[in-house]
Amino acid sequence: MQQEMKYIYQVYTDGSFSRAAEHLYLTQPALSIAVQKVEESIGMPLFDRSRRPLQLTAAGEIYIGTIKKIMGLEQDLDRQIQDIQNLAAGEIRLGGSHYLNAYILPGVLSGFGRKYPGIRLELVEESSDVLADMLTERKIDLTFSCNKTFMRSFERYSLFYDHILLAVPRENPVNEGFRDMALTAADILNRRHLEPDCPAPPLSGFRDLEYILLTPGNNLYDRAVSMFREAGFEPRVKLRLAQLATACHLAEADFAATFISDRMVKNPDSPLIFYRLASRLAERLFYILLPDRNYTSHAVKMFIQYLLVHV
């Protein structure tokens, strides 16, 4: 990539000529002159200098977009050369939510690491929207999502289903009215909730419960709100949380009811009662997402193959 492009990208990243000059080990006047020469050559400014932090102009958006494409091509070239040099080495940067990283990936990463010790794995934990941005900018090699909104611009492979359950503390009196439909953790581990004859009580029967919900923007929050709407009532929200695992632990402590994934149920002695949900929104299909690019490294291909077999 041309030196001027590196300068402009650093200014864009830092939002300031002074900070970018420090990172580039240049004086600020020298950096400003270099950027101005590019702006003069294209006949328009790349940055709106009246705003702090600096904002891109329309021309700047196009210019930075082109730089990102060039950076992506350079990454692809590096990876192709690395693959030729050693098919059993490399690195993979994956991104996942706390749910994926804590409940789905640990065994997979451990097994893959034993099989391919020469491949270095880097795990990033962020929200789905942040991970989508990171994938677009190729800061990670792959991520996972069940949100169709994020999938339009990415290469994708279907990976696994999970099923959302209503989890109610065992001592809550509401369980008495649904005794014949209640499921224990052992039932979930035995996949009773997936059998065709497993009953699903109406969610409206649980309208008087207090609920722990995830924060807005989380896929499970969106699905829960839609299921409450289908059931015809507004939930009594006792607490909103960012992490599904925390909601589960609080429900186990008899704090309130919540929604959890069946793949989170690991302990057959859990103090929760579970209910299957009849809504189509209770079933989620997770995909592996890859950036839209011309080349996928051999290491990433091997990891995808391993995922498809072991998840």
C-alpha positions in Angstrom: 0.0 0.0 0.0 1.3 3.5 -0.8 2.8 5.5 2.0 0.2 8.3 1.6 -2.6 5.8 2.0 -1.1 4.6 5.3 -0.9 8.2 6.5 -4.5 8.9 5.6 -5.8 5.6 7.1 -3.9 6.5 10.4 -5.6 9.9 10.5 -9.0 8.3 9.9 -8.3 5.7 12.7 -7.1 8.3 15.2 -9.5 11.0 14.2 -6.7 13.5 14.7 -3.6 14.7 12.8 -1.6 15.1 16.0 -2.3 11.6 17.3 -1.7 10.1 13.9 1.6 11.9 13.6 2.7 10.5 16.9 1.8 6.9 15.8 3.6 7.4 12.5 6.7 9.1 14.1 6.2 12.2 11.9 5.8 15.8 12.7 2.3 17.1 12.4 3.2 19.6 9.6 4.8 16.8 7.6 1.7 14.6 7.9 -0.6 17.5 7.0 1.4 18.3 3.9 1.4 14.7 2.8 -2.4 14.5 3.2 -3.0 17.9 1.5 -1.0 16.7 -1.6 -3.4 13.7 -2.0 -6.4 16.1 -1.5 -5.0 18.4 -4.2 -4.4 15.6 -6.6 -8.1 14.4 -6.4 -9.4 18.0 -6.2 -11.4 17.8 -2.9 -10.8 17.3 0.8 -10.9 13.9 2.5 -11.5 15.2 6.0 -13.9 17.7 7.5 -11.4 19.6 9.6 -14.1 21.7 11.3 -15.2 18.7 13.4 -13.5 17.0 16.3 -12.8 14.2 16.0 -12.2 14.6 12.3 -14.9 13.3 10.1 -14.6 11.9 6.6 -16.1 13.8 3.6 -17.9 11.9 0.9 -14.7 11.7 -1.0 -13.0 10.5 2.2 -15.5 7.7 2.6 -14.7 6.4 -0.9 -11.0 6.8 -0.3 -11.0 4.9 3.0 -13.2 2.2 1.5 -10.6 1.7 -1.2 -7.8 1.5 1.3 -9.7 -1.2 3.2 -10.1 -3.2 0.0 -6.4 -2.9 -0.7 -5.6 -3.9 2.9 -7.8 -6.9 2.5 -6.1 -7.9 -0.8 -2.7 -7.6 1.0 -3.9 -9.8 3.8 -5.1 -12.4 1.3 -1.7 -12.3 -0.4 0.1 -12.8 2.8 -2.1 -15.8 3.8 -1.7 -17.4 0.4 2.1 -17.2 0.7 1.9 -18.6 4.3 -0.3 -21.4 3.1 2.2 -22.4 0.4 5.0 -22.3 3.0 3.2 -24.5 5.6 -0.2 -26.0 5.3 -0.4 -26.9 9.0 0.4 -23.5 10.4 -1.2 -20.0 10.5 -3.5 -18.1 12.7 -7.3 -17.7 13.0 -9.0 -14.7 14.6 -12.5 -15.7 15.7 -15.2 -13.6 17.3 -18.1 -14.7 19.4 -20.6 -13.5 21.9 -20.2 -14.7 25.5 -22.8 -17.4 24.9 -20.8 -18.8 22.0 -17.5 -18.5 23.6 -18.6 -20.0 27.0 -21.0 -22.7 25.9 -20.4 -23.7 22.3 -16.7 -23.2 21.4 -14.6 -24.4 24.4 -14.6 -28.1 23.5 -14.2 -27.3 19.8 -11.2 -25.0 20.3 -9.5 -27.5 22.6 -10.0 -30.4 20.1 -8.9 -28.3 17.2 -5.8 -27.1 19.1 -4.8 -30.6 19.8 -5.2 -31.7 16.2 -3.5 -28.7 14.7 -1.0 -27.4 17.3 0.7 -25.2 14.7 -2.3 -23.0 14.1 -2.7 -20.2 16.6 -6.2 -19.3 17.7 -7.2 -15.8 18.9 -10.6 -15.4 20.4 -12.4 -12.0 20.6 -15.6 -11.5 22.7 -17.9 -8.7 21.7 -21.5 -8.0 20.9 -22.9 -9.2 17.6 -23.0 -5.8 16.0 -19.4 -5.0 17.0 -18.3 -8.4 15.6 -20.1 -7.7 12.3 -18.2 -4.5 11.9 -14.9 -6.2 12.8 -15.7 -8.9 10.2 -16.4 -6.2 7.5 -13.1 -4.6 8.3 -11.3 -8.0 8.4 -10.2 -7.5 12.0 -11.4 -11.1 12.5 -11.5 -14.1 10.2 -14.9 -15.4 11.1 -17.8 -15.1 13.6 -21.2 -16.6 14.3 -24.7 -15.2 14.2 -28.3 -16.2 14.0 -29.3 -12.6 13.0 -30.2 -12.5 9.4 -29.7 -8.8 9.3 -25.9 -9.3 9.7 -25.6 -12.1 7.1 -26.4 -10.2 3.9 -22.8 -9.1 3.2 -21.0 -12.2 4.3 -20.2 -15.7 3.1 -21.9 -18.1 5.4 -22.3 -21.8 6.4 -25.1 -23.1 8.6 -23.6 -24.6 11.8 -26.1 -25.5 14.6 -29.6 -25.0 15.9 -30.4 -24.0 19.5 -33.8 -23.8 21.1 -35.0 -21.1 23.5 -36.7 -22.3 26.7 -38.6 -20.5 29.4 -36.7 -21.1 32.7 -38.7 -20.6 35.9 -37.4 -21.0 39.5 -38.5 -24.4 40.9 -40.3 -22.9 43.9 -42.4 -20.4 41.9 -46.1 -21.3 42.4 -46.9 -20.9 38.7 -45.3 -24.3 38.1 -48.2 -26.0 39.9 -50.5 -25.0 37.1 -48.3 -26.5 34.4 -47.1 -29.6 36.2 -47.8 -31.9 33.2 -45.8 -29.6 30.8 -42.8 -28.9 33.1 -39.4 -30.1 32.1 -36.4 -30.8 34.3 -32.8 -30.2 33.4 -32.4 -33.9 32.9 -35.3 -33.8 30.5 -33.5 -31.1 28.5 -30.3 -33.1 28.5 -32.2 -36.1 27.2 -33.7 -33.8 24.5 -37.3 -34.4 25.6 -38.1 -30.8 24.6 -37.4 -31.7 20.9 -39.7 -34.6 20.7 -42.9 -34.0 18.7 -45.2 -34.9 21.5 -43.6 -32.6 24.0 -46.2 -30.1 25.2 -45.7 -26.3 25.1 -47.8 -24.2 27.4 -49.0 -20.9 26.2 -46.6 -18.1 27.2 -49.7 -16.0 28.2 -50.0 -18.4 31.2 -46.8 -16.9 32.6 -47.9 -13.2 32.3 -47.7 -12.6 36.1 -44.1 -13.6 36.4 -41.2 -11.2 36.8 -38.6 -11.6 34.1 -34.9 -11.1 33.5 -34.4 -9.9 29.9 -31.2 -9.2 28.0 -30.5 -5.6 26.9 -31.9 -4.3 23.6 -29.9 -5.1 20.5 -29.3 -8.7 21.7 -30.9 -11.3 19.4 -32.6 -13.1 22.3 -34.0 -9.8 23.6 -35.6 -9.1 20.2 -37.0 -12.6 20.1 -38.4 -12.4 23.6 -40.1 -9.1 22.9 -41.7 -10.6 19.8 -42.9 -13.7 21.7 -44.4 -11.6 24.4 -46.2 -9.6 21.7 -47.5 -12.8 20.2 -48.8 -13.9 23.6 -50.6 -10.6 24.0 -49.0 -9.1 27.1 -46.2 -6.8 28.3 -43.7 -8.6 30.6 -42.9 -7.4 34.1 -39.2 -6.8 33.6 -37.3 -7.0 36.9 -33.8 -6.7 35.4 -32.0 -6.2 32.1 -28.6 -7.8 31.6 -25.9 -8.0 28.9 -25.0 -11.6 29.5 -27.3 -14.6 29.1 -25.2 -16.7 31.5 -25.7 -14.1 34.3 -29.5 -14.2 33.7 -29.4 -18.0 34.0 -27.5 -17.8 37.3 -29.9 -15.3 38.7 -32.9 -17.4 37.7 -31.3 -20.4 39.5 -31.0 -18.2 42.6 -34.8 -17.6 42.5 -34.5 -14.0 41.4 -36.9 -14.1 38.4 -37.8 -16.1 35.3 -35.8 -15.8 32.1 -35.2 -17.3 28.6 -32.2 -19.4 28.0 -30.8 -21.6 25.3 -31.1 -25.4 25.6 -27.4 -25.6 24.9 -26.7 -23.8 28.2 -28.3 -26.6 30.3 -25.4 -28.7 31.6 -26.3 -29.6 35.1 -29.0 -32.3 35.5 -29.6 -31.0 39.1 -30.4 -27.4 38.0 -33.0 -25.8 40.3 -35.0 -24.5 37.3 -38.1 -25.7 35.7 -38.1 -25.4 31.9 -40.9 -25.0 29.4 -40.9 -25.6 25.7 -42.0 -22.5 23.7 -44.4 -23.1 20.7 -43.3 -19.9 18.9 -41.2 -20.4 15.7 -38.9 -17.7 17.2 -37.8 -20.2 19.8 -35.7 -22.0 17.3 -32.5 -20.4 16.1 -30.1 -21.4 13.3 -26.5 -20.1 13.9 -24.2 -19.6 10.9 -20.5 -19.3 10.5 -19.9 -15.9 8.9 -16.8 -15.0 6.8 -15.9 -11.7 5.2 -16.8 -11.4 1.5 -13.3 -12.0 0.0 -11.5 -13.8 -2.8 -9.3 -16.0 -0.6 -9.9 -18.0 2.6 -6.8 -19.3 4.3 -6.1 -23.0 4.6 -6.2 -22.7 8.4 -9.6 -21.1 8.3 -10.9 -23.7 5.9 -9.7 -26.5 8.2 -11.3 -24.8 11.2 -14.7 -24.6 9.4 -14.5 -28.2 8.5 -13.7 -29.1 12.1 -16.6 -27.0 13.3 -19.1 -28.6 11.0 -18.3 -32.0 12.3 -17.9 -31.3 16.0 -20.6 -28.7 17.0 
